[in-house]
Amino acid sequence: MKIYEWKVSKLQVTESQKIKTQGNLYANTSLGEKYIPFGGIDKISEISYEKAISELDERATWFKMFSQYPTLFPNTTGFAAHTNKDSAIANSIYEVIERQTFHYLINLINGNKIIEIKHNFNIQQIEKYIIFTKLYETQVGSLWITISFNLSGKLMSIGMGKRKKLHNSIEDAIDENIMISNSIKKYLKKHNNVQTYKSMSQKELLSFINLAKSLKVHKTLNELTKYTNSSFFHKINPVMKKDIISFNVTNYMPDFLSFTKRYIYLSVPIEKEKDIKKFIESR
């Protein structure tokens, strides 16, 4: 797939408890026009904007690499952008662990493996959210992964967080839950749950929608609510996670975004190292 032209939509800023900055990146390609949503959320408008720009850079870089080798880079997992190099590396590593943890938890939930979930995750109820947290030790320090579920609406919503401090991880997971819930509502209203060919995020969004409709998932989550405790954490030893390797892919960021001055890193499980190196060295 060849990319002929890039465009970025006007940013939309909305305020409720926090400030959301959102937009779409458009790419005119040999396979038609594609768009990739991006956004940021924070209590402070400037930080919300900076988060949105980082996600724009991350997703533009991913899409450029995807256009050259789609089977090697099927989604944005492992990509991260930041104005600080070390933070970009850390965030990309965190992104991989977050996705691995999410898939692990969903597999346990689908299998109704209550005992294994209780053994491996702390479970809390915070307002309308069921919160699952897990601690890791990585090559860049300690990391809390949080996965949040909101069962109170017509359609269950999900969000994830990854930070060094637990309260920040939980806050991010709830923020993402809100953003994904809004995206699902907009998608269903616009597309009536029918897949289109323009959006590059629809596959992930539809996977969240299908998960939200799963009776198995609802059944297990409802059973787990009886084990939530807002004030007590049982001791779970941190999981050692140091089998991830990072690559500097800043030079793949489209030229029109160079003024944003971000570092872009891609982290992958070590078993994918050879394939990624081969791709980078061939360019």
Secondary structure as the mmCIF struct_conf table of DSSP 4:
data_model
#
loop_
_struct_conf.conf_type_id
_struct_conf.id
_struct_conf.beg_label_comp_id
_struct_conf.beg_label_asym_id
_struct_conf.beg_label_seq_id
_struct_conf.end_label_comp_id
_struct_conf.end_label_asym_id
_struct_conf.end_label_seq_id
STRN STRN1 ILE A 3 VAL A 8
HELX_LH_PP_P HELX_LH_PP_P1 SER A 9 LEU A 11
STRN STRN2 GLN A 12 GLU A 15
BEND BEND1 SER A 16 LYS A 18
STRN STRN3 ILE A 19 THR A 29
TURN_TY1_P TURN_TY1_P1 SER A 30 LEU A 31
STRN STRN4 GLY A 32 ASP A 42
BEND BEND2 LYS A 43 ILE A 44
HELX_RH_AL_P HELX_RH_AL_P1 SER A 45 GLN A 68
TURN_TY1_P TURN_TY1_P2 PRO A 70 LEU A 72
BEND BEND3 ASN A 75 THR A 76
TURN_TY1_P TURN_TY1_P3 THR A 77 GLY A 78
STRN STRN5 PHE A 79 HIS A 82
BEND BEND4 THR A 83 ASN A 84
HELX_RH_AL_P HELX_RH_AL_P2 LYS A 85 ASN A 110
TURN_TY1_P TURN_TY1_P4 GLY A 111 ASN A 112
HELX_RH_AL_P HELX_RH_AL_P3 ILE A 114 ASN A 120
STRN STRN6 ASN A 122 ILE A 126
TURN_TY1_P TURN_TY1_P5 GLU A 127 LYS A 128
STRN STRN7 TYR A 129 THR A 138
TURN_TY1_P TURN_TY1_P6 GLN A 139 VAL A 140
STRN STRN8 GLY A 141 ASN A 150
BEND BEND5 SER A 152 LEU A 155
STRN STRN9 SER A 157 ARG A 163
BEND BEND6 LYS A 164 LYS A 165
HELX_RH_AL_P HELX_RH_AL_P4 LEU A 166 HIS A 191
TURN_TY1_P TURN_TY1_P7 ASN A 192 ASN A 193
BEND BEND7 TYR A 197 LYS A 198
STRN STRN10 SER A 199 SER A 199
BEND BEND8 MET A 200 SER A 201
HELX_RH_AL_P HELX_RH_AL_P5 GLN A 202 ALA A 212
TURN_TY1_P TURN_TY1_P8 LYS A 213 LYS A 213
HELX_RH_AL_P HELX_RH_AL_P6 LEU A 215 LEU A 224
HELX_RH_3T_P HELX_RH_3T_P1 THR A 225 TYR A 227
BEND BEND9 SER A 230 SER A 231
HELX_LH_PP_P HELX_LH_PP_P2 ASN A 237 PRO A 238
STRN STRN11 VAL A 239 LYS A 241
STRN STRN12 ILE A 244 ASN A 248
HELX_RH_3T_P HELX_RH_3T_P2 THR A 250 TYR A 252
BEND BEND10 MET A 253 MET A 253
HELX_RH_3T_P HELX_RH_3T_P3 ASP A 255 THR A 260
STRN STRN13 TYR A 263 PRO A 269
HELX_RH_3T_P HELX_RH_3T_P4 ILE A 270 LYS A 272
HELX_RH_AL_P HELX_RH_AL_P7 GLU A 273 GLU A 281
TURN_TY1_P TURN_TY1_P9 SER A 282 SER A 282
#
